[in-house]
Amino acid sequence: MEAIDARDLRLPNEGIALSAHRAEHGPRLAPRKVIQTYDPDEWEIFIEEWAHGLVPQYARVQRFGGAGDRGVDVAGFRTAKGFEGEWDCFQGKHYDKSLTPSVAWPEMLKVFLLPVLNPIYTLPRSYSFIAPHGVATSLGHLISTPTELKKKFLEQLTTSQAKSFRELNEDTRAAVITQAENTDFSIFGSVEVIALIQQHSLTPFHAARFGGGLPNRPVADPPPDEMSSSEMGYIRKLVDAYQERFKSVDSIAAVETHEWSGRHFRRQRESFFRAEALRNFARDSVPPSTFEKLQNELHDAVIETAEAPHPDGLERLRQTLDQAVNAQLSSNALIQVTEPADRRGICHQLSNDDRLTWVTHE
């Protein structure tokens, strides 16, 4: 597999970070080949990402892989009650061949042991095996015939010499048998690799792993006529800049009726809402914090201009916005879909957050 670009550093709990290069080109292998190169930990992270894209969405998705996971690699909780409410279990097995029944039996035992050993747990609403090479024909046939799957599992409880079955004490074994006999084994299933990759493509993490570019960005809505409290930070700073230049333009109402300031102000609001739309697009299309990284990169690109001496605040604003538009930004994936108005709007977001200001009182 192609070595990961040095710019594609992992974000904690977020899988692979996303650079512009990786979003466009991705690794050179086909997606189903890429996932075969993952180690078990990366495979669980991939499954966690995939679960975030399922519809309807879960109240919470959590990864438990590793020692002490109790047979649950990733759980999709349908309610805030977690294991005490409805939940789905996703069991990842990253082997170099298809999963067989001998691999499945001990994993199924673990999930039955959950409520047996601690009644606070409920059995999952569904339990899915997920493996890069899928399930073997023998296991696939059993999963497709839940009655036969139950029969074979119950046989394992009394005949298997596998360590996990052999070490059950008689009380626990009896409780598991009772639990299994009263369970509809259609809860057990598997996720095919093609469906896995297609569903993963609906998550913000897909371009980081497989490239192919970002989805088309929707057209941004125009700013609402009524200004909200969430805009007031950057708007007040704009009014300060207009007033420093034009003196009489000392309120939003005065700005809106002033010939030059009014036109300029409307463009700035349009840019701000373009940037807000970009933020929303990023939330659904790229890994978490990608948009915030773009804001930080743009801040770094303009801060020297913003803090340099200027005749007045309006000139500081104008030159900072020009610097934002012309700044050479290349590492962030969102650059592919970012236009000049977005960059100006990000400056107003930074102003809204008190990271940029136009009128200084030295």
Backbone hydrogen bonds in HBPLUS format (Angstrom, degrees):
<---DONOR---> <-ACCEPTOR-->    atom                        ^
c    i                          cat <-CA-CA->   ^        H-A-AA   ^      H-
h    n   atom  resd res      DA  || num        DHA   H-A  angle D-A-AA Bond
n    s   type  num  typ     dist DA aas  dist angle  dist       angle   num
A0008-ASP N   A0005-ASP O   2.80 MM   3  5.29 157.8  1.85 116.8 124.4     1
A0014-GLU N   A0011-LEU O   3.00 MM   3  5.20 157.8  2.05 137.6 132.6     2
A0023-ALA N   A0019-SER O   2.94 MM   4  6.11 162.4  1.98 154.0 159.0     3
A0020-ALA N   A0331-SER O   2.77 MM 311  5.26 150.7  1.86 121.2 127.9     4
A0024-GLU N   A0020-ALA O   3.14 MM   4  6.28 152.4  2.22 146.4 152.6     5
A0025-HIS N   A0021-HIS O   2.94 MM   4  6.02 170.8  1.95 155.6 158.7     6
A0026-GLY N   A0022-ARG O   2.73 MM   4  4.48 128.5  1.99 113.6 129.9     7
A0213-GLY N   A0023-ALA O   2.61 MM 190  5.13 149.2  1.70 156.3 150.9     8
A0212-GLY N   A0024-GLU O   3.32 MM 188  5.22 148.8  2.43 107.6 109.2     9
A0033-LYS N   A0030-ALA O   2.86 MM   3  5.28 136.3  2.06 113.3 126.5    10
A0034-VAL N   A0030-ALA O   2.88 MM   4  6.17 151.4  1.97 152.9 162.1    11
A0035-ILE N   A0031-PRO O   3.08 MM   4  6.35 163.6  2.11 159.4 160.1    12
A0036-GLN N   A0033-LYS O   3.16 MM   3  5.22 134.3  2.38  96.4 109.0    13
A0037-THR N   A0034-VAL O   2.95 MM   3  5.50 155.9  2.01 114.6 122.2    14
A0038-TYR N   A0035-ILE O   3.34 MM   3  5.42 158.9  2.39 101.2 107.3    15
A0043-TRP N   A0039-ASP O   2.93 MM   4  6.14 153.2  2.00 157.7 166.5    16
A0044-GLU N   A0040-PRO O   3.10 MM   4  6.36 151.9  2.18 144.5 150.4    17
A0045-ILE N   A0041-ASP O   3.07 MM   4  6.41 154.2  2.14 146.4 153.6    18
A0046-PHE N   A0042-GLU O   2.87 MM   4  6.12 155.5  1.93 147.9 154.7    19
A0047-ILE N   A0043-TRP O   2.97 MM   4  6.27 156.1  2.03 146.4 152.5    20
A0048-GLU N   A0044-GLU O   2.89 MM   4  6.14 153.4  1.96 145.3 153.0    21
A0049-GLU N   A0045-ILE O   2.92 MM   4  6.24 156.6  1.97 150.5 156.2    22
A0050-TRP N   A0046-PHE O   2.91 MM   4  6.21 163.7  1.94 151.6 155.9    23
A0051-ALA N   A0047-ILE O   2.90 MM   4  6.13 158.3  1.94 151.8 156.9    24
A0052-HIS N   A0048-GLU O   3.30 MM   4  6.57 138.9  2.48 140.7 150.3    25
A0052-HIS N   A0049-GLU O   3.06 MM   3  5.33 132.6  2.30 102.5 115.2    26
A0053-GLY N   A0050-TRP O   2.95 MM   3  5.46 151.9  2.03 113.0 121.6    27
A0054-LEU N   A0051-ALA O   3.31 MM   3  5.40 166.2  2.33 105.8 109.9    28
A0059-ALA N   A0077-PHE O   2.84 MM  18  5.75 133.5  2.06 150.7 165.5    29
A0060-ARG N   A0077-PHE O   3.32 MM  17  5.25 151.0  2.41 141.2 142.6    30
A0077-PHE N   A0060-ARG O   2.81 MM  17  5.25 159.5  1.85 173.2 173.8    31
A0062-GLN N   A0075-ALA O   2.95 MM  13  5.39 162.6  1.98 154.1 159.9    32
A0075-ALA N   A0062-GLN O   2.82 MM  13  5.39 165.0  1.85 158.9 163.1    33
A0064-PHE N   A0073-ASP O   2.59 MM   9  4.94 165.7  1.61 143.1 148.5    34
A0069-ASP N   A0066-GLY O   3.22 MM   3  5.77 135.2  2.43 145.6 140.4    35
A0072-VAL N   A0069-ASP O   3.04 MM   3  5.42 154.1  2.11 111.3 119.2    36
A0074-VAL N   A0090-PHE O   3.16 MM  16  5.16 150.9  2.24 148.5 154.3    37
A0090-PHE N   A0074-VAL O   2.88 MM  16  5.16 158.3  1.93 168.0 166.3    38
A0076-GLY N   A0088-ASP O   2.92 MM  12  5.04 163.0  1.95 144.4 150.0    39
A0088-ASP N   A0076-GLY O   2.91 MM  12  5.04 153.6  1.99 136.5 145.2    40
A0078-ARG N   A0086-GLU O   2.99 MM   8  5.51 162.6  2.02 148.6 151.9    41
A0082-GLY N   A0079-THR O   3.46 MM   3  6.21 170.9  2.47 117.6 118.3    42
A0084-GLU N   A0081-LYS O   3.10 MM   3  5.28 154.1  2.17 131.3 127.9    43
A0085-GLY N   A0082-GLY O   3.04 MM   3  5.56 164.5  2.07 116.3 121.3    44
A0122-THR N   A0083-PHE O   3.03 MM  39  6.08 138.2  2.21 156.2 159.4    45
A0125-ARG N   A0087-TRP O   2.62 MM  38  5.63 159.3  1.66 166.4 173.6    46
A0089-CYS N   A0126-SER O   2.85 MM  37  6.18 171.3  1.86 155.4 157.0    47
A0128-SER N   A0089-CYS O   2.87 MM  39  6.23 164.4  1.89 157.0 160.5    48
A0091-GLN N   A0128-SER O   2.81 MM  37  6.01 166.3  1.83 163.0 167.7    49
A0130-ILE N   A0091-GLN O   2.89 MM  39  5.94 155.7  1.95 154.5 150.4    50
A0093-LYS N   A0130-ILE O   2.99 MM  37  6.25 158.8  2.03 151.3 155.4    51
A0099-LEU N   A0134-GLY O   3.02 MM  35  6.47 161.1  2.06 139.9 143.1    52
A0136-ALA N   A0099-LEU O   2.64 MM  37  5.30 171.8  1.65 145.5 146.2    53
A0103-VAL N   A0100-THR O   3.04 MM   3  5.48 140.9  2.19 111.3 121.6    54
A0104-ALA N   A0100-THR O   3.19 MM   4  6.53 150.4  2.28 145.1 154.0    55
A0104-ALA N   A0101-PRO O   2.97 MM   3  4.84 113.3  2.42  91.6 108.8    56
A0105-TRP N   A0101-PRO O   2.94 MM   4  6.08 160.2  1.98 167.2 166.7    57
A0107-GLU N   A0104-ALA O   3.08 MM   3  5.29 117.9  2.49 104.2 119.8    58
A0108-MET N   A0104-ALA O   2.92 MM   4  6.13 158.1  1.96 162.5 169.7    59
A0109-LEU N   A0105-TRP O   2.95 MM   4  6.19 154.7  2.01 152.7 160.3    60
A0110-LYS N   A0106-PRO O   3.13 MM   4  6.40 151.8  2.22 140.6 146.6    61
A0112-PHE N   A0108-MET O   3.20 MM   4  6.55 149.9  2.30 148.2 156.3    62
A0112-PHE N   A0109-LEU O   3.11 MM   3  5.20 121.3  2.47  97.8 112.6    63
A0113-LEU N   A0109-LEU O   2.93 MM   4  6.19 141.0  2.09 148.7 160.6    64
A0117-LEU N   A0113-LEU O   2.83 MM   4  5.76 168.4  1.84 157.3 157.8    65
A0118-ASN N   A0114-LEU O   3.01 MM   4  5.99 141.7  2.16 140.9 152.2    66
A0121-TYR N   A0118-ASN O   3.01 MM   3  6.11 166.7  2.02 138.9 139.4    67
A0127-TYR N   A0187-ILE O   2.71 MM  60  5.70 161.6  1.75 151.1 145.4    68
A0189-GLY N   A0127-TYR O   2.78 MM  62  6.12 142.0  1.92 162.2 167.4    69
A0129-PHE N   A0189-GLY O   2.90 MM  60  6.33 160.6  1.93 140.3 140.9    70
A0191-VAL N   A0129-PHE O   3.12 MM  62  6.52 149.3  2.22 163.4 164.9    71
A0134-GLY N   A0131-ALA O   2.98 MM   3  4.89 163.0  2.01 107.3 111.3    72
A0140-GLY N   A0136-ALA O   2.81 MM   4  6.02 161.7  1.85 158.8 165.2    73
A0141-HIS N   A0137-THR O   2.90 MM   4  6.09 156.1  1.96 153.3 157.3    74
A0142-LEU N   A0138-SER O   3.28 MM   4  6.50 156.7  2.34 139.0 144.9    75
A0143-ILE N   A0139-LEU O   2.89 MM   4  6.13 163.7  1.92 157.0 161.0    76
A0144-SER N   A0140-GLY O   3.04 MM   4  6.18 144.8  2.17 139.4 149.0    77
A0145-THR N   A0142-LEU O   3.04 MM   3  5.10 153.5  2.11 101.7 110.1    78
A0148-GLU N   A0145-THR O   2.92 MM   3  5.51 120.6  2.28 116.7 130.6    79
A0149-LEU N   A0145-THR O   3.00 MM   4  6.27 156.6  2.06 151.7 158.9    80
A0150-LYS N   A0146-PRO O   2.92 MM   4  6.11 158.1  1.96 147.4 152.0    81
A0151-LYS N   A0147-THR O   3.05 MM   4  6.30 161.6  2.09 144.7 149.8    82
A0152-LYS N   A0148-GLU O   2.92 MM   4  6.15 164.9  1.94 153.8 156.9    83
A0153-PHE N   A0149-LEU O   2.95 MM   4  6.11 156.0  2.01 147.2 154.2    84
A0154-LEU N   A0150-LYS O   2.93 MM   4  6.13 165.2  1.95 156.6 160.1    85
A0155-GLU N   A0151-LYS O   3.06 MM   4  6.31 145.4  2.18 141.4 151.1    86
A0156-GLN N   A0152-LYS O   3.03 MM   4  6.35 147.8  2.14 141.9 150.2    87
A0156-GLN N   A0153-PHE O   2.99 MM   3  4.99 115.6  2.41  94.2 110.1    88
A0157-LEU N   A0153-PHE O   3.13 MM   4  6.52 143.8  2.26 146.0 155.6    89
A0158-THR N   A0155-GLU O   3.12 MM   3  5.50 145.1  2.25 105.7 115.4    90
A0159-THR N   A0155-GLU O   2.88 MM   4  5.96 139.0  2.05 151.7 164.7    91
A0160-SER N   A0156-GLN O   2.98 MM   4  4.66 155.5  2.04 121.5 127.7    92
A0165-PHE N   A0162-ALA O   3.06 MM   3  5.53 129.6  2.32 111.7 124.2    93
A0166-ARG N   A0162-ALA O   2.84 MM   4  5.94 168.6  1.85 162.8 166.5    94
A0167-GLU N   A0163-LYS O   2.99 MM   4  5.96 151.7  2.07 154.2 157.7    95
A0168-LEU N   A0165-PHE O   3.26 MM   3  5.61 167.3  2.27 111.7 115.5    96
A0173-ARG N   A0169-ASN O   2.88 MM   4  6.09 164.3  1.91 158.7 164.0    97
A0174-ALA N   A0170-GLU O   2.92 MM   4  6.04 161.3  1.96 146.3 151.1    98
A0175-ALA N   A0171-ASP O   2.99 MM   4  6.22 153.8  2.06 144.9 152.2    99
A0176-VAL N   A0172-THR O   2.90 MM   4  6.16 155.7  1.96 152.7 159.2   100
A0177-ILE N   A0173-ARG O   2.93 MM   4  6.18 159.7  1.97 151.2 156.8   101
A0178-THR N   A0174-ALA O   3.01 MM   4  6.25 161.7  2.04 147.1 151.7   102
A0179-GLN N   A0175-ALA O   2.92 MM   4  6.13 160.2  1.96 145.6 151.6   103
A0180-ALA N   A0176-VAL O   2.78 MM   4  5.99 163.8  1.81 155.7 159.8   104
A0181-GLU N   A0177-ILE O   2.83 MM   4  5.99 161.2  1.87 153.2 158.5   105
A0182-ASN N   A0178-THR O   3.19 MM   4  6.34 139.5  2.36 142.0 151.2   106
A0183-THR N   A0180-ALA O   3.10 MM   3  5.09 163.8  2.13 110.8 112.0   107
A0187-ILE N   A0184-ASP O   3.26 MM   3  6.43 158.1  2.31 126.2 128.5   108
A0188-PHE N   A0185-PHE O   3.21 MM   3  5.83 163.7  2.23 112.9 116.9   109
A0196-LEU N   A0192-GLU O   2.89 MM   4  6.11 157.5  1.95 154.5 162.1   110
A0197-ILE N   A0193-VAL O   2.94 MM   4  6.17 164.3  1.96 157.9 159.2   111
A0198-GLN N   A0194-ILE O   3.01 MM   4  6.17 162.2  2.04 147.8 153.3   112
A0199-GLN N   A0195-ALA O   2.87 MM   4  5.96 164.0  1.89 152.1 156.2   113
A0200-HIS N   A0196-LEU O   2.91 MM   4  6.05 148.1  2.01 141.2 151.0   114
A0201-SER N   A0197-ILE O   3.03 MM   4  6.24 134.8  2.24 139.8 150.8   115
A0201-SER N   A0198-GLN O   3.18 MM   3  5.18 130.9  2.44  92.5 105.4   116
A0202-LEU N   A0199-GLN O   3.10 MM   3  5.53 160.7  2.14 110.1 116.2   117
A0203-THR N   A0200-HIS O   2.98 MM   3  5.44 164.6  2.01 119.6 122.0   118
A0209-ARG N   A0206-HIS O   3.01 MM   3  5.39 133.1  2.24 106.0 118.2   119
A0210-PHE N   A0206-HIS O   2.91 MM   4  6.07 164.7  1.93 163.4 168.4   120
A0211-GLY N   A0207-ALA O   2.89 MM   4  4.39 147.2  2.00 118.7 123.7   121
A0231-GLU N   A0228-SER O   3.07 MM   3  5.59 162.3  2.10 113.5 119.1   122
A0232-MET N   A0229-SER O   3.25 MM   3  5.34 151.2  2.34 103.2 111.3   123
A0235-ILE N   A0231-GLU O   3.18 MM   4  6.20 164.1  2.21 158.1 161.1   124
A0236-ARG N   A0232-MET O   2.95 MM   4  5.85 163.0  1.98 142.5 146.3   125
A0238-LEU N   A0234-TYR O   2.97 MM   4  6.25 144.0  2.10 142.6 152.6   126
A0238-LEU N   A0235-ILE O   3.11 MM   3  5.01 119.3  2.49  92.4 107.6   127
A0239-VAL N   A0235-ILE O   2.91 MM   4  6.24 162.3  1.95 155.4 159.7   128
A0240-ASP N   A0236-ARG O   2.95 MM   4  6.22 155.3  2.02 144.7 151.4   129
A0241-ALA N   A0237-LYS O   3.11 MM   4  6.33 150.5  2.20 137.9 145.1   130
A0241-ALA N   A0238-LEU O   3.04 MM   3  5.08 115.2  2.47  95.0 110.7   131
A0242-TYR N   A0238-LEU O   2.91 MM   4  6.27 158.9  1.95 156.2 161.9   132
A0243-GLN N   A0239-VAL O   2.83 MM   4  6.01 163.2  1.86 154.2 159.2   133
A0244-GLU N   A0240-ASP O   2.99 MM   4  6.15 152.8  2.07 143.9 150.8   134
A0245-ARG N   A0241-ALA O   3.35 MM   4  6.59 147.2  2.46 139.8 147.2   135
A0245-ARG N   A0242-TYR O   3.18 MM   3  5.33 124.7  2.50  97.0 110.5   136
A0246-PHE N   A0242-TYR O   2.73 MM   4  5.85 174.8  1.73 163.7 165.6   137
A0247-LYS N   A0243-GLN O   2.69 MM   4  4.57 138.6  1.86 131.9 133.6   138
A0248-SER N   A0246-PHE O   2.51 MM   2  5.72 133.2  1.71 121.8 105.8   139
A0250-ASP N   A0248-SER O   2.95 MM   2  5.56 121.4  2.31 110.9  94.2   140
A0255-VAL N   A0251-SER O   2.89 MM   4  6.15 153.0  1.97 148.4 156.3   141
A0256-GLU N   A0252-ILE O   2.94 MM   4  6.20 163.1  1.97 154.3 157.8   142
A0257-THR N   A0253-ALA O   3.29 MM   4  6.53 138.5  2.47 139.8 149.3   143
A0258-HIS N   A0254-ALA O   3.08 MM   4  6.12 120.9  2.44 138.9 153.0   144
A0258-HIS N   A0255-VAL O   3.12 MM   3  5.17 146.6  2.24 101.5 111.5   145
A0262-GLY N   A0258-HIS O   2.74 MM   4  5.20 149.1  1.83 137.7 147.0   146
A0264-HIS N   A0260-TRP O   3.07 MM   4  6.28 170.1  2.08 156.6 159.8   147
A0265-PHE N   A0261-SER O   2.72 MM   4  5.78 161.0  1.76 153.0 158.5   148
A0266-ARG N   A0262-GLY O   3.09 MM   4  6.26 159.1  2.13 145.6 150.3   149
A0267-ARG N   A0263-ARG O   3.18 MM   4  6.48 155.7  2.25 147.3 153.5   150
A0268-GLN N   A0264-HIS O   3.04 MM   4  6.39 150.4  2.14 147.6 156.1   151
A0269-ARG N   A0265-PHE O   3.01 MM   4  6.35 157.7  2.06 153.5 158.9   152
A0270-GLU N   A0266-ARG O   3.03 MM   4  6.27 157.5  2.08 145.8 152.1   153
A0271-SER N   A0267-ARG O   2.93 MM   4  6.21 155.0  1.99 145.7 152.5   154
A0272-PHE N   A0268-GLN O   2.87 MM   4  6.14 157.3  1.92 149.2 155.3   155
A0273-PHE N   A0269-ARG O   3.02 MM   4  6.28 164.1  2.04 153.5 156.5   156
A0274-ARG N   A0270-GLU O   2.91 MM   4  6.14 138.5  2.08 141.4 153.7   157
A0275-ALA N   A0271-SER O   2.97 MM   4  6.28 156.8  2.03 151.4 156.5   158
A0276-GLU N   A0272-PHE O   2.95 MM   4  6.30 147.6  2.05 143.3 153.2   159
A0277-ALA N   A0273-PHE O   2.96 MM   4  6.08 150.7  2.04 137.5 144.7   160
A0278-LEU N   A0274-ARG O   2.93 MM   4  6.26 146.3  2.04 143.2 153.1   161
A0279-ARG N   A0275-ALA O   2.92 MM   4  6.22 148.6  2.02 143.5 151.9   162
A0280-ASN N   A0276-GLU O   3.06 MM   4  6.41 153.9  2.13 144.6 150.8   163
A0281-PHE N   A0277-ALA O   2.89 MM   4  6.15 155.5  1.95 146.7 153.9   164
A0282-ALA N   A0278-LEU O   2.86 MM   4  6.06 157.4  1.91 149.5 155.3   165
A0283-ARG N   A0279-ARG O   3.06 MM   4  6.33 150.0  2.15 143.9 151.5   166
A0284-ASP N   A0281-PHE O   3.18 MM   3  5.47 131.9  2.42 102.0 113.5   167
A0285-SER N   A0281-PHE O   3.03 MM   4  6.04 122.7  2.37 141.8 157.8   168
A0285-SER N   A0282-ALA O   3.20 MM   3  5.01 141.7  2.36  95.3 106.3   169
A0286-VAL N   A0282-ALA O   3.06 MM   4  5.33 163.2  2.09 144.5 142.3   170
A0290-THR N   A0287-PRO O   3.24 MM   3  5.98 156.2  2.30 142.3 143.7   171
A0293-LYS N   A0289-SER O   2.91 MM   4  6.08 148.2  2.01 146.3 154.5   172
A0294-LEU N   A0290-THR O   3.09 MM   4  6.43 147.1  2.21 141.4 150.0   173
A0294-LEU N   A0291-PHE O   3.01 MM   3  5.01 117.1  2.42  94.2 110.0   174
A0295-GLN N   A0291-PHE O   2.94 MM   4  6.34 156.4  2.00 152.7 159.2   175
A0296-ASN N   A0292-GLU O   2.96 MM   4  6.25 157.2  2.02 145.3 151.3   176
A0297-GLU N   A0293-LYS O   2.87 MM   4  6.11 155.5  1.92 147.9 154.7   177
A0298-LEU N   A0294-LEU O   2.94 MM   4  6.15 161.2  1.97 152.5 157.2   178
A0299-HIS N   A0295-GLN O   2.85 MM   4  6.06 153.6  1.92 147.2 155.5   179
A0300-ASP N   A0296-ASN O   2.92 MM   4  6.16 159.5  1.97 148.1 153.0   180
A0301-ALA N   A0297-GLU O   3.04 MM   4  6.29 141.0  2.19 137.4 148.3   181
A0302-VAL N   A0298-LEU O   3.05 MM   4  6.29 135.7  2.25 146.3 156.7   182
A0302-VAL N   A0299-HIS O   3.21 MM   3  5.34 134.4  2.43  98.8 110.4   183
A0303-ILE N   A0299-HIS O   2.94 MM   4  5.71 142.6  2.08 157.3 163.2   184
A0305-THR N   A0302-VAL O   3.04 MM   3  5.35 117.8  2.44 106.2 121.2   185
A0306-ALA N   A0302-VAL O   2.89 MM   4  6.13 161.0  1.93 158.4 164.9   186
A0307-GLU N   A0303-ILE O   2.93 MM   4  6.05 144.9  2.05 145.5 153.6   187
A0308-ALA N   A0305-THR O   3.32 MM   3  5.22 157.2  2.37  98.8 105.5   188
A0316-ARG N   A0312-ASP O   3.09 MM   4  6.42 154.4  2.16 147.5 155.4   189
A0317-LEU N   A0313-GLY O   2.88 MM   4  6.10 159.3  1.92 148.0 153.4   190
A0318-ARG N   A0314-LEU O   2.91 MM   4  6.12 164.7  1.93 145.2 149.5   191
A0319-GLN N   A0315-GLU O   2.94 MM   4  6.09 171.9  1.95 153.0 154.8   192
A0320-THR N   A0316-ARG O   2.95 MM   4  6.02 152.9  2.02 145.4 153.5   193
A0321-LEU N   A0317-LEU O   2.94 MM   4  6.14 163.8  1.97 156.3 160.2   194
A0322-ASP N   A0318-ARG O   3.01 MM   4  6.25 155.6  2.07 146.1 153.3   195
A0323-GLN N   A0319-GLN O   2.92 MM   4  6.10 157.4  1.97 143.5 149.6   196
A0324-ALA N   A0320-THR O   2.91 MM   4  6.18 150.6  2.00 146.1 154.5   197
A0325-VAL N   A0321-LEU O   3.04 MM   4  6.32 157.4  2.09 149.4 154.1   198
A0326-ASN N   A0322-ASP O   3.04 MM   4  6.24 154.1  2.10 149.8 156.8   199
A0327-ALA N   A0323-GLN O   2.88 MM   4  5.72 120.5  2.24 143.7 155.8   200
A0335-ILE N   A0332-ASN O   3.10 MM   3  5.77 163.4  2.13 118.7 123.9   201
A0336-GLN N   A0333-ALA O   3.25 MM   3  6.16 160.1  2.29 122.0 124.8   202
A0337-VAL N   A0334-LEU O   2.97 MM   3  5.54 146.5  2.08 114.8 123.1   203
A0338-THR N   A0335-ILE O   3.34 MM   3  4.97 168.5  2.35 100.4 103.8   204
A0342-ASP N   A0339-GLU O   2.91 MM   3  5.33 125.7  2.21 110.5 124.9   205
A0343-ARG N   A0339-GLU O   3.26 MM   4  6.70 152.6  2.34 152.8 160.7   206
A0344-ARG N   A0340-PRO O   3.06 MM   4  6.44 160.3  2.10 155.3 160.4   207
A0345-GLY N   A0341-ALA O   2.87 MM   4  6.04 155.7  1.93 144.1 151.7   208
A0346-ILE N   A0342-ASP O   2.82 MM   4  6.12 144.8  1.95 147.2 156.7   209
A0347-CYS N   A0343-ARG O   3.16 MM   4  6.51 149.4  2.26 143.0 150.2   210
A0347-CYS N   A0344-ARG O   3.10 MM   3  5.17 119.9  2.48  94.9 109.6   211
A0348-HIS N   A0344-ARG O   3.19 MM   4  6.66 145.8  2.32 142.2 151.4   212
A0348-HIS N   A0345-GLY O   3.05 MM   3  5.03 118.0  2.45  92.3 107.5   213
A0349-GLN N   A0345-GLY O   2.88 MM   4  6.29 143.3  2.02 143.2 154.5   214
A0350-LEU N   A0346-ILE O   2.84 MM   4  6.15 156.7  1.89 150.8 156.7   215
A0351-SER N   A0347-CYS O   2.85 MM   4  6.13 145.4  1.97 139.2 149.6   216
A0352-ASN N   A0348-HIS O   2.76 MM   4  5.94 151.6  1.84 141.7 149.8   217
A0353-ASP N   A0349-GLN O   2.98 MM   4  6.28 135.6  2.18 140.0 151.7   218
A0355-ARG N   A0350-LEU O   2.75 MM   5  5.08 162.9  1.77 161.9 156.0   219
A0354-ASP N   A0351-SER O   2.95 MM   3  4.92 159.4  1.99 108.9 111.7   220
